[in-house]
Amino acid sequence: MRLKSFLIPIYSILFLTLFIVVGCKKPKDSAISVDDKQSLGTYYIDTFTATLSTVLVDSLPTSQNDKMLTGYYVDPKVGTFSAAPYFQFSLAGIDTDKDGREDILSYIDEPIFDSLILELNHVYSYGDTTSPHTMNVYRLAEDMKTVSGSANIYNRQAFELEAAPLATTPVAYTNFSGNKLRIRLQPTGQELFDLAEERDNRVANNAAFREYFKGLALIPDLSNKSIFGYSRAPTLTLYYRDSDNPNISKTYTFKHVANTDLFFNQMKNDRSSTALSGLTEIYKEISASQTNDESYVMTGVELMTKIKFPHLNDIREAYPNFAVNRAELIIQPKADSYSQLFRLPTDLVLYKTNTTNIPGAVITYTGTSIPEIINPFVDYESNRNTYYKFEVTDFIQEQLTTSFYNETALMLTSPRSYSGNRTEKLVLDSRISSSTVKLKLYLTIF
């Protein structure tokens, strides 16, 4: 594109505005020339290159998340995605007679079992929630453990389950009572009831109880087309009656205690049938030119987009004396790649990276140490005016004042502490005509 100049009254300093657009040529190819004796002008240049690639980053700790995600869906661009929460329960801590043993049942004559109900509080959904959604409740057959030397469990870990589910239930908004989903676990309920009535040692204290009842997992059906999320506050309530007064229901509730009971969201992504099939090793990247001119950010499984500006330093060749007043990075999703059902990432951040593709220091607000966490402006009506806007002045100043060529780049992703709480996708278009990544520089030329 030609250099465009708009003249206004004369000042002593010349301001240059550069819009750097994905897929353009080097600035020197456009024969940029500015007469520093000329009047103040604002210039638009689209002759810089940005390159995009998708990177698979190391597994994500999900044991500190506050949402329990379960579901499955197929995405033609990034493959299949599944989520399944694993979680433990604790006793309620009732010891009325002070004998050091849990008092689960309270009765005068004879206790009568009614039911055991798993209750979940719905807080999140992603995907086609109008289609049938089935969830299977399994009992764990293996003790959950954190990674050695860590307090975390990671999204790609797995623990053995019992062969048959305790319950298989349809999940839809019509099944919720308010936001609550209630699932009956009858065989396990009778088993827990019998142990409590016999005052069995397996339900006497938390250590013995967790050894006997290792926890539950919510496993999705492979026919699902959505993800449902529940607050990390599941309960197991044992309902029973006293034969002395059978008309009055009694309860005892096993609770998930966040600071003592283990939990994690298992998240899997199979890309084998997509253009991303070659992305099999962590910290490896695949160029957008090999993935239909697209790059991706996907939360929960740590697909990130790497952004490089290989010709940024050419500015110094054209203008040896300059100062960066402000730099803005505009990220626009590919048109029609999102909807109100398949939402964009709620938050995005930028990390510095290099040829290792390991995320390094987070980009902060200019002049501060506060991470720049950006929410999107979303236009669901036309899908044309949706964007994330980052201020990257400090980063660009650092790049343009370095006296040697370096391999520093930016990694676009969701904050890692948030990522395991949701599954969301961003698609970027690397074609020149689409301009999904734009760098706006405001420079003073001396």
URRAGI-V811963 format. One line per field, one symbol per residue. phi: phi as a letter, one per 30 degrees, with the letter a starting at -180 (. if undefined). psi: psi as a letter, one per 20 degrees, with the letter a starting at -180 (. if undefined). burial: # if it has 9 or more other C-alpha atoms within 8 Angstrom, else .. A space follows every 10 residues. Layout:
BEGIN
phi->???
psi->???
burial->???
END
This chain:
BEGIN
phi->.ddcbbdbed bdbccbcccc ceicdddddc hdbbddcdde bcccbbcccb ccacbcceec dbdcdcbccb laaccdccjd bbbbdcacbc ddicbddhci bdcdcbaccb dbdcabcdcb cdbaaajddd debbbccccd cbddbddeib ccccdcdbbd cddcddabbd baddddcicc ccbdcddddd ddddddddhd ddbdaddddd ddcdkbbccd ddcdbaccbb ddbdbcccca bcddbddcdc bbcdbccedb ddaacdbbbc cdccdceddc cdicbbdedc bhibbbbbdj bidbcccbcd cdddedddbd cabddabbcc ccddeicbad dcddedbbbc cdbaddiddc dddcdeibcd edcccdcccd dchcccacbc cbedddeddd cddbdbcdbc ccadeddced dabbbbcccc dedchdbbcc cccccc
psi->qqpppoprqp riqpppppop qpjrrqhhij lpppoiirrp qpqppkkqpp qqqpporrqp pjijrjqopp rqrpphgjbq pqppqpqrqq rikomgjkjj qpngqorgep qpqfrppppq opiqqpanii qpppppoqpp jqpqqrppjr jqqqhjrqqq qqgqqhqpqq prhiiqocjp ppppmgghgh gggggghilq hikhrhghgh hgniaqqopq qiiqkrpqqq qmlqqopopr qpihmiippq qpppqoohih pqqqoppqoo jhjrijhini qqjqqpqhii lkkqrqppqh jlpqpppqni jhiihhhhnh orqogqppop opqpqkjrai gnqrphqqrp qqabihjppc qqprqpjrjp pnopqqopni gikhkpqpoq pkgggggggi ipirprjpaq pprqphihgi iroqqppqpj qgihlipppp poqpp.
burial->.......... ...####### #######..# ........## ########## #######.## ###.#.#### ###....### ########## #...#..... .##...#... #.#.###### ###.#####. .######### #.....#... .#####..#. ##..####.# ##...#...# ######.### ..#.###..# .#####.### #..####### #..####### ########## ###.....#. .######... ########## #..####.#. ..######.. #.######## #########. #.####.#.. .#.####### ####...##. #####.#### ####..#.#. .####..... ##.#.#..#. ..#..##### ###..##.## .......### #####..### ########## ##..###### #####.
END
